[in-house]
Amino acid sequence: MKQVEVTILGQSYLLACPDGGEQLLQTAVASVDREMSGIRDAGKVKARERIAVLAALNLAYALAQRPLPRAAAAVAPGVDLAVLAHRLDEALADDGQLL
């Protein structure tokens, strides 16, 4: 796993990235930056934290509107989503605060 430095809304972040995942990470960063910049540029919200939350909600809503690929629609047998969510929370906690 390597670390990649990215910039979102003018702020630099050092993110862990699996080998071969750099392009996908850069695409995700560009989406987040574009969404946050659009909210900021609209001028109604100034606080970075609120901009981040609104951008996350907008992106999650857009993602939820997409139909799931047939293979992704079902969870593999034996996969405990609560355990996966807990592992994600633990991994993200080491990164500190986003904003």
C-alpha positions as CSV (number, residue, x, y, z in Angstrom):
1,M,0.0,0.0,0.0
2,K,1.4,3.4,-0.9
3,Q,0.6,6.9,0.1
4,V,-0.7,9.4,-2.4
5,E,-0.9,13.2,-1.7
6,V,-4.1,14.7,-3.1
7,T,-5.7,18.2,-2.9
8,I,-9.4,18.7,-2.1
9,L,-10.8,22.3,-1.9
10,G,-7.3,23.6,-1.7
11,Q,-6.2,21.4,1.2
12,S,-3.7,18.7,0.9
13,Y,-4.3,15.2,2.2
14,L,-2.0,12.1,2.4
15,L,-4.1,9.0,1.7
16,A,-3.3,5.4,1.7
17,C,-3.8,3.8,-1.7
18,P,-3.6,0.1,-2.7
19,D,-1.1,-0.7,-5.4
20,G,-2.8,-0.2,-8.8
21,G,-5.6,2.0,-7.3
22,E,-4.1,5.4,-8.0
23,Q,-6.3,6.2,-11.0
24,L,-9.5,5.2,-9.2
25,L,-8.4,7.2,-6.1
26,Q,-7.7,10.3,-8.3
27,T,-11.1,9.9,-10.0
28,A,-12.8,9.8,-6.5
29,V,-10.8,12.8,-5.3
30,A,-11.8,14.8,-8.5
31,S,-15.5,14.0,-7.8
32,V,-15.3,15.1,-4.2
33,D,-13.3,18.2,-5.1
34,R,-15.7,19.1,-7.9
35,E,-18.8,18.6,-5.6
36,M,-17.3,20.6,-2.7
37,S,-16.1,23.4,-5.0
38,G,-19.6,23.7,-6.5
39,I,-21.2,24.0,-3.0
40,R,-18.6,26.6,-1.9
41,D,-18.9,28.6,-5.2
42,A,-22.6,28.7,-4.8
43,G,-21.8,31.0,-1.8
44,K,-24.5,29.8,0.5
45,V,-22.3,27.6,2.7
46,K,-18.9,28.8,4.0
47,A,-17.9,26.2,6.7
48,R,-15.7,23.5,5.3
49,E,-17.2,20.8,7.5
50,R,-20.7,21.7,6.3
51,I,-19.5,21.7,2.7
52,A,-18.0,18.3,3.2
53,V,-21.2,16.9,4.7
54,L,-23.3,18.3,1.9
55,A,-20.9,17.0,-0.8
56,A,-20.9,13.6,0.8
57,L,-24.7,13.5,0.9
58,N,-25.0,14.7,-2.8
59,L,-22.5,12.0,-3.9
60,A,-24.1,9.3,-1.8
61,Y,-27.6,10.2,-3.2
62,A,-26.2,10.1,-6.8
63,L,-24.7,6.7,-6.1
64,A,-27.9,5.4,-4.6
65,Q,-29.8,6.3,-7.7
66,R,-27.6,4.1,-9.9
67,P,-28.8,0.6,-10.4
68,L,-26.6,-2.0,-8.8
69,P,-24.8,-4.4,-11.1
70,R,-26.3,-7.9,-10.9
71,A,-23.2,-9.3,-9.1
72,A,-23.2,-6.5,-6.5
73,A,-26.9,-6.7,-5.7
74,A,-26.4,-9.8,-3.5
75,V,-24.0,-10.0,-0.6
76,A,-21.8,-13.1,-0.6
77,P,-22.9,-15.8,1.8
78,G,-21.2,-15.5,5.2
79,V,-20.2,-11.9,4.8
80,D,-21.1,-9.9,7.9
81,L,-21.7,-6.3,6.9
82,A,-21.5,-5.0,10.5
83,V,-18.0,-6.5,10.8
84,L,-16.9,-4.9,7.6
85,A,-18.3,-1.5,8.6
86,H,-16.5,-1.8,12.0
87,R,-13.2,-2.6,10.2
88,L,-13.7,0.4,8.0
89,D,-14.4,2.6,11.0
90,E,-11.2,1.4,12.7
91,A,-9.1,2.0,9.6
92,L,-10.5,5.5,9.0
93,A,-10.0,6.4,12.7
94,D,-6.2,6.1,12.3
95,D,-6.3,8.8,9.7
96,G,-7.5,11.6,12.0
97,Q,-10.0,14.2,11.2
98,L,-10.8,14.8,7.5
99,L,-11.3,18.6,8.0
